[in-house]
């Protein structure tokens, strides 16, 4: 993973659905289902798990921790990544330290290999970067060995770029913004690569619309998609059919074939989706196929974060 010594698999299990977030994903996941899925993942080629202190008020971490315990412990080659949670508006240094303590307890991991500053764009930049604030608390945790590496995970790429330039992060996580139909993260991925910061790509299915074969889902990135984006997705779906593949496979492979991306996070809540996701990560699709899809990418004004003028 970039200049770090962290080894990751091309696909990372996205742990958000495991906490059961029906408002986001449209379905419930029981604790038993989540634990069984974690055990199945630990038996698979997926060697990286991503979660957050804030997913379902800690339930995602808790269930992942229970799955690891039931499996008999975390295999040496598996990395669990988490993110600190602000608990509403409290993104103080004290809250960050408490969040790290909660994550260690739930996951059963003494030294956290990678912890992200999560969704900082929803908080005041000056407060988070002030002396004694969230960023300095995370840097101190890394210096003390409580965590090994420090990441930056969020949405709005323009706000995220301000944090990236602080020069303290080892990893950048972007979501919904480097996909088949949205390239908002192009500049920040280039900048991270220039700085030697590893890049992780999440939500490559756009919140579900790029896995929906029926065309009934009209939301991209948890907000209404533009008419242009919907039309592009429909045409991309037709191209995939013509090449004997499907849009979900193309969406995952689009990310895993990008050499600047260390790993691609895919939310999985059903054991039956593990192997198809792994297969999608290495699908053999020719350049002609990708050229056809590239011609259908919506223009920048249809992306979640249009380029600044």
Secondary structure, DSSP 8 states (H G I E B T S, - for coil): -TTSS----SEEEE-GGGG--HHHHSS---HHHHHHHHHHHHTSS--EEE--TTGGGGHHHHHHHHHHHHHTS--TT-EEEEE---TTT--BHHHHHHHHHHHHHHHT-SSEEEEEEE-GGGS-HHHHTSTTBHHHHHHHHHHHTSEEEEEEEES-HHHHHHHHTTS--SEEEEESSSSSS--TTHHHHHHHHHHT-EEEEE-TTTTTTTT-SSS---EETTEE--HHHHHHHHHHHHHHHHTT--HHHHHHHHHHT-TTEEEEEEE--STTHHHHHHHHHT----HHHHHHHHTT---GGGSSS----
